[in-house]
Amino acid sequence: MPWPWIFIGIAVGGLVMLVCFAVWLAHKASDVFAELRVLGERAGQGAELLSRIQVPDGRDSVLSGELILPDHDPDLVPRRRVPTT
């Protein structure tokens, strides 16, 4: 009667595949969580860079053609803004 041994072999093979799948899934989940952690760090860095942006007070200064002077880059050349219509 080989039938019980065949079904036992199929069941053992299924359990082995289930364990292998669980290990693979755990590795993939840890990779996803690591990427999410890196994404969170990058988002924090991006938010910190965005907080450094200084927005002018009003729109009149932009349209008046006043000089735009560089704040921290000595190689930047000042130029006048040309209002567009």
Residue, then its C-alpha position, 0 to 999 in steps of 0.5 A: m500500500p504505497w498510497p499513504w506514503i505518497f500522500i505523506g510525501i506530498a504533505v511533507g513537500g508542501l510543508v517544506m515549500l510553505v516554510c521556504f515561502a515564509v522565509w523568502l517573504a520575511h526577507k522581502a518584508s525586511d527589505v521593504f522596511a529597510e527601503l521605507r526607513v531610507l525613504g523616511e530619512r530622505a523625506g526628512q532631508g528634503a523637508e529640511l532643505l525645503s525649510r531653508i528656502q526663503v520666499p520674498d515678501g511680496r510680488d511687487s519686488v519681483l515685477s519691479g525689476e530690482l536687482i537679485l543679489p546672491d546670498h552665499d554664492p560669490d560666483l553668481v552674477p547679479r541680473r535684473r528680472v524682466p517682468t513678463t506680460 
